[in-house]
Amino acid sequence: MLSTECRGGRFSVSRASQFLEVLNDCNLLDTGAKGLRFTWFGDRNTSFFHAQTLARRRRNKIQRLFLPDGSWHTDPAILKTEAVRFYKDLFSIISDQESLDMHTGVPPGLGVEAQSALTAPVTKEEVRRAVMSMKSYKAPGPDGFQPFFFKQYWPIVGDEL
């Protein structure tokens, strides 16, 4: 070992560059952990990655379920049936509930002032304040234009919004 390679020695940028090139050539990645620990990366099917995958599968697998009747079940057929039933119930429409139609009425529970605010027409000033409060270079809207465009050309396009 050279004296410059031991702890407290001089740091050499060229040596560090060579070291990183060797790491890249060997397909090694410095994990930044304690000491000199490196790991392989890429699409190599090593036993390490297989073990990680198996452990993750074991950890993520649902082993048993607590059913609405108060019992625990581990039978795979019952687990499958219960999962299907749960999500069917979750995503199906219950016919005895009224659908909320904002065009025919305002949902109950709102005060008169809130109801009138929700049903009032949107003013040009409200739209202008909303547009001007947006960050200029954020993602474009469905029309493909960023807020910058609308801010810059508000006198021209403001009436059209």
C-alpha positions, 0 to 999 in steps of 0.5 A, spaced: 500 500 500 502 506 498 503 512 503 498 516 499 493 510 499 492 510 507 488 514 511 490 521 512 494 521 505 493 526 500 487 525 495 488 524 488 483 526 483 486 522 477 486 516 482 479 517 484 477 517 477 481 511 475 477 508 481 471 510 478 472 507 471 474 500 474 468 500 478 464 502 472 468 497 467 466 491 473 459 493 473 460 495 480 456 500 484 459 504 490 453 503 495 456 508 500 455 504 506 460 503 511 467 501 509 468 498 502 462 495 500 460 494 493 454 491 490 453 488 483 448 491 479 444 490 472 440 484 469 444 479 472 440 473 476 445 472 482 443 468 488 442 474 492 437 477 487 433 471 487 433 470 495 431 478 495 425 476 491 423 470 494 423 474 501 419 479 498 414 474 495 414 471 502 413 478 506 408 480 501 403 474 501 397 474 504 397 468 509 390 469 512 384 473 513 379 476 518 372 475 515 366 479 517 363 473 521 369 474 526 373 468 524 380 467 521 381 463 514 388 460 511 384 456 506 387 459 499 380 458 496 376 462 501 382 467 501 380 468 493 373 468 494 373 473 500 378 478 496 373 478 490 367 479 494 370 485 498 372 488 491 366 487 488 362 490 494 367 496 494 367 498 487 359 496 485 354 501 486 348 500 491 342 501 488 338 504 494 343 510 495 341 516 491 346 518 486 348 526 487 347 530 481 350 537 482 345 539 476 339 538 479 340 540 486 345 541 491 347 536 496 344 537 503 348 539 509 351 545 506 348 552 508 345 557 504 351 561 503 355 555 501 350 553 496 349 559 493 357 560 492 357 553 489 352 555 484 354 562 482 357 563 475 364 563 475 367 571 474 372 573 469 376 576 475 376 569 479 379 566 472 384 571 472 386 571 479 387 563 478 391 563 472 395 569 475 396 565 481 399 559 477 406 558 477 408 560 470 412 553 467 408 548 470 405 542 466 401 544 460 393 544 460 389 539 456 390 545 450 398 544 451 399 551 453 403 553 460 400 558 464 406 562 462 402 563 455 395 565 458 399 570 463 403 573 457 397 574 453 391 575 458 389 581 454 388 577 448 385 570 450 382 572 457 375 573 454 375 566 451 377 563 458 
